[in-house]
Amino acid sequence: METTHRVHVGDARSLPLADDSVDLVVTSPPYPMIEMWDDAFAALDPEIGDALDANDGERAHDLMLSVLDDAWREVGRVLRPGGIAVVNVGDATRNLDRFRVYDNHARVTETFAELGFDPLPGVLWRKPTNSAAKFMGSGMVPPNAYVTLEHEHVLVFRNGSRREFDAGADRRYEAAYFWEERNRWFSDVWDGLGGERQHLADPDLRERSAAFPLELPYRLVNMYSVYGDTVLDPFWGTGTTSLAACVAGRSSVGVERDDGFAAAFADRIRDAPALSRDLASERLAAHREFVADSDDDFDYDAEHYDTPVRTKQERRLRFYEVESVTETEEGWRAEHAPFED
């Protein structure tokens, strides 16, 4: 199996892609009203900078969301019917004219619904912090303390009717997940997603990045696409979505305004062969531990691995590892082979 991975330096509001050309979108845009993104939004619309200078938080928020709305329209154009768009976004707290919360997740959901997408159940991603920001407002004295935002939203939208597959489609059933993975992944609260596989050697890139951990897009790619699909990230950043797609046996396209991130990705994707083997080994080992610890009966056997499975749909499950990654004129090409236990 071969996958391709391309990155375009450009603007998410004008994607260099054909209509209905991608199967899944996984992205995390700049969050409106988070201070680190002020300059980026103001560069796209100078009125945003004017509103911030005037301490007009409500107007600045509306204008920032309007910038994102243009990108979401492009997502609607390039995502195939039945395709899934997943947007990781956090709300923001800010003290301009007064302290308040800016509800980014609700406004993004509203826009996708207006574009004709069906909102699906999403996830609260808990990101606990031990920083001093836990004590905002009056601290220990009522009534003017504030709840700390320790979660982000993983919003899920479908572009029209459910996606259809040919009966018995091999790539769909090979891309199945284990029963216990399904129960954990499709829970509406996630925590414990580590960032240990997220490495950026350049300190300047780390300063400019708000990248999510690899485990987040890797999980979403496995949940909402099949082998050989194309995954788009219109706010590509450091390319974590593309790396996740590669190790999961999917092609990817990224769009990113900062050419420094695109240049740095060459070092990251070279880790794909070892990373894909590690992830496959970890998932298989975790499943075997689940079987060993369970008192339940398992009625089926996996066809490709020496382990029982809970359901008929898991029998043909198969992992793929990246054998090699080659740089091309368009980006990178990865060769995949079945993972042998």
C-alpha positions in Angstrom: 0.0 0.0 0.0 1.2 3.5 -0.8 0.2 6.8 0.7 1.2 10.4 -0.3 1.6 13.4 2.0 1.6 16.9 0.6 1.8 20.3 2.2 0.9 23.6 0.6 2.1 26.9 1.9 -1.0 29.1 1.7 -4.2 30.2 3.2 -6.9 27.9 4.6 -9.5 30.2 3.1 -8.4 29.2 -0.4 -7.6 25.5 -0.5 -5.6 24.3 -3.6 -7.8 21.2 -3.8 -10.6 20.0 -6.0 -14.2 19.6 -4.9 -15.0 16.5 -2.9 -11.4 15.4 -2.9 -10.7 14.5 0.7 -12.4 11.9 3.0 -11.7 13.3 6.4 -10.7 16.7 7.9 -8.9 16.8 11.3 -7.7 20.2 12.4 -7.1 22.6 15.2 -7.4 26.3 14.1 -6.0 29.3 15.9 -8.4 29.9 18.8 -10.1 33.3 18.6 -9.3 35.6 21.6 -6.3 33.6 22.7 -3.6 36.2 22.9 -0.9 34.2 21.1 -3.0 34.3 17.9 -3.9 38.0 18.0 -1.2 39.0 15.5 -2.0 36.2 13.1 -5.7 37.2 13.0 -4.9 40.9 12.7 -2.6 40.1 9.7 -5.6 38.6 8.0 -8.0 41.4 8.9 -6.6 44.7 10.2 -10.0 45.5 11.7 -9.3 42.8 14.3 -6.2 44.7 15.5 -8.3 47.9 15.7 -11.0 46.2 17.8 -8.4 44.8 20.2 -6.7 48.1 20.6 -10.1 49.6 21.4 -10.7 46.9 24.0 -13.8 45.8 22.0 -13.7 42.1 22.7 -17.0 41.2 21.2 -16.2 42.8 17.9 -12.7 41.3 17.8 -14.2 37.9 18.5 -16.8 38.2 15.8 -14.2 39.3 13.2 -11.8 36.4 14.2 -14.7 33.9 13.8 -15.5 35.4 10.4 -11.9 34.6 9.3 -12.4 31.0 10.3 -15.9 30.9 8.7 -14.2 31.4 5.3 -12.0 28.4 5.9 -14.9 26.2 7.0 -16.7 27.1 3.7 -13.6 25.7 1.9 -13.8 22.6 4.0 -17.3 22.1 2.9 -16.3 22.4 -0.7 -13.4 19.9 -0.7 -14.9 17.3 1.8 -16.6 14.4 0.0 -20.3 13.7 0.7 -20.5 11.6 3.9 -17.0 12.7 4.9 -16.3 13.8 8.5 -14.8 17.1 9.7 -13.3 17.1 13.2 -12.3 20.5 14.7 -10.4 20.7 18.0 -11.1 24.1 19.5 -11.0 25.7 22.9 -13.0 28.5 24.4 -11.1 31.6 25.6 -11.2 33.8 28.6 -10.0 37.4 28.2 -10.1 40.6 30.1 -10.5 43.6 27.7 -13.4 45.9 28.6 -14.3 43.3 31.2 -13.6 39.6 32.0 -15.6 37.1 30.1 -15.5 33.8 28.3 -15.6 33.7 24.5 -17.5 30.6 23.3 -15.5 29.5 20.3 -16.9 25.9 20.2 -20.5 27.0 20.0 -19.9 29.5 17.3 -17.9 27.0 15.2 -20.8 24.5 15.6 -23.3 27.1 14.4 -21.3 27.9 11.3 -20.9 24.2 10.3 -24.7 23.7 10.8 -25.3 26.7 8.6 -23.1 25.2 5.9 -25.3 22.1 5.8 -23.2 19.8 8.0 -24.8 17.6 10.6 -23.3 18.1 14.1 -22.5 14.7 15.6 -21.7 13.9 19.3 -18.3 15.3 20.2 -15.7 15.0 22.9 -14.5 17.0 25.8 -10.7 16.7 25.9 -9.6 17.3 29.5 -6.2 19.1 29.8 -5.7 19.7 33.5 -3.3 22.4 34.5 -1.4 23.1 37.7 -0.6 26.6 36.7 -1.5 29.7 38.8 -4.3 30.3 36.3 -6.4 27.8 38.3 -6.9 30.6 40.7 -8.5 33.4 38.7 -10.5 36.2 40.1 -10.9 36.4 43.9 -9.2 33.1 44.7 -10.6 31.7 47.9 -13.2 34.4 48.6 -16.7 34.4 47.1 -18.3 35.4 44.9 -15.9 36.6 42.2 -13.7 33.6 41.5 -13.9 31.9 38.1 -14.0 28.3 36.9 -10.8 27.3 35.2 -11.1 26.1 31.6 -9.3 22.7 31.7 -10.8 21.2 28.6 -11.1 21.7 24.8 -13.8 20.6 22.5 -13.4 18.0 19.8 -16.3 18.9 17.5 -17.5 16.3 14.9 -19.5 17.1 11.8 -20.7 15.0 8.9 -21.1 16.4 5.4 -24.6 15.1 4.5 -25.7 11.5 4.6 -23.7 8.6 5.9 -20.8 7.4 3.8 -21.5 4.3 1.8 -19.1 1.4 1.2 -19.2 -1.7 -1.1 -20.4 -4.7 0.8 -17.5 -6.5 2.5 -15.0 -3.7 1.6 -11.6 -5.1 2.6 -10.0 -1.7 3.5 -12.9 -0.9 5.8 -12.8 -4.1 7.8 -9.0 -4.2 7.9 -9.2 -0.7 9.4 -11.5 -1.9 12.3 -10.5 -1.2 15.9 -10.7 -3.5 18.9 -13.9 -3.6 20.9 -12.3 -2.1 24.0 -10.7 0.7 21.8 -14.1 1.5 20.5 -15.5 1.9 24.0 -12.6 4.1 25.0 -12.3 6.2 21.9 -16.0 6.9 21.5 -16.4 8.1 25.1 -17.5 11.7 25.3 -14.6 12.7 27.7 -10.9 12.1 26.9 -8.0 12.5 29.3 -4.6 11.1 29.6 -3.5 11.9 26.0 0.2 12.4 26.4 2.5 14.6 24.4 5.6 12.6 24.7 5.7 11.8 20.9 5.4 15.5 20.1 9.0 16.8 19.4 10.1 20.1 17.8 13.8 20.6 17.8 13.7 24.3 16.8 12.9 26.5 19.9 11.4 29.2 17.6 9.0 26.7 16.1 7.9 25.5 19.6 7.2 29.1 20.5 5.0 29.6 17.4 3.2 26.2 17.7 0.2 25.1 19.7 0.4 21.6 18.4 -1.8 18.9 19.8 -0.2 15.5 20.8 0.0 12.8 18.2 -2.4 10.6 20.0 -5.2 13.0 19.4 -5.2 13.0 15.5 -4.1 9.4 15.4 -7.2 8.3 17.3 -9.5 10.5 15.2 -7.9 9.2 11.9 -8.6 5.6 13.0 -12.1 6.5 14.2 -13.4 8.3 11.1 -11.5 7.0 8.0 -10.3 3.8 6.4 -7.0 2.7 4.8 -6.1 4.7 1.7 -8.3 7.6 2.6 -7.0 11.2 2.3 -7.0 13.4 5.4 -6.8 17.2 5.2 -5.6 19.6 7.9 -6.2 23.2 6.6 -4.4 24.6 9.7 -1.5 22.2 9.4 1.0 23.7 11.9 3.8 21.3 12.6 2.1 18.5 10.6 1.0 16.3 13.4 -2.2 15.3 11.5 -0.1 14.3 8.5 2.2 12.2 10.7 -0.8 10.5 12.3 -2.3 9.8 8.9 0.9 8.4 7.6 1.5 5.9 10.5 -2.2 5.0 10.2 -2.0 4.1 6.5 -3.9 7.2 5.1 -2.7 9.9 2.7 -2.7 13.5 3.8 -2.8 17.1 2.6 -1.8 20.1 4.8 -2.2 23.8 4.2 0.0 26.1 6.3 0.8 29.8 6.1 4.2 29.4 7.9 6.7 28.0 5.6 9.1 27.2 8.5 6.7 24.5 9.7 6.6 22.9 6.3 10.4 22.7 6.1 10.7 21.2 9.6 8.3 18.3 8.7 10.9 16.5 6.7 12.6 15.5 10.0 9.3 14.4 11.6 8.1 12.1 8.9 11.3 10.2 8.8 10.3 8.8 12.2 7.2 7.2 10.7 8.5 3.7 10.1 9.6 3.2 13.8 6.6 5.1 15.1 4.1 3.0 13.1 5.6 -0.2 14.4 5.6 1.0 18.0 1.9 2.0 17.7 0.8 -1.3 16.2 2.8 -3.2 18.8 1.3 -1.2 21.6 -2.3 -1.6 20.4 -1.9 -5.3 19.9 -0.2 -5.8 23.3 -2.9 -3.7 25.0 -5.6 -5.9 23.4 -3.9 -9.1 24.6 -3.7 -7.6 28.1 -7.4 -6.8 27.9 -8.2 -10.4 26.9 -6.0 -11.8 29.7 -7.7 -9.7 32.3 -11.2 -10.4 31.1 -13.5 -13.0 32.5 -15.7 -12.9 29.4 -15.8 -15.4 26.6 -14.4 -14.3 23.2 -16.3 -16.1 20.4 -14.0 -15.1 17.5 -10.4 -15.3 16.5 -8.4 -12.6 14.6 -7.4 -13.7 11.2 -4.1 -11.9 11.1 -2.9 -12.1 14.7 -2.8 -14.8 17.4 -5.5 -13.4 19.6 -9.2 -13.8 20.2 -11.6 -10.9 19.6 -15.0 -10.0 21.0 -16.9 -9.3 17.8 -17.2 -10.6 14.2 -16.3 -7.1 12.9 -12.8 -7.3 14.5 -11.8 -10.6 12.8 -10.2 -9.1 9.7 -8.5 -6.2 11.6 -5.0 -5.6 10.3 -2.3 -3.1 11.2 0.1 -1.6 8.6 3.6 -0.4 9.2 5.5 2.2 7.2 8.4 0.5 5.4 9.9 3.6 3.8 9.4 7.3 3.3 10.7 9.0 0.1 10.7 12.7 -0.6 9.1 13.7 -3.9 8.5 16.9 -5.8 4.9 17.0 -4.4 5.8 16.0 -0.9 6.5 12.5 0.5 5.5 9.0 -0.5 5.2 6.2 2.1 5.3 2.5 1.4 3.3 0.4 3.8 3.3 -3.3 4.5 1.1 -5.5 6.8 2.4 -5.5 10.4 3.6 -8.9 11.3 3.3 -9.8 15.0 
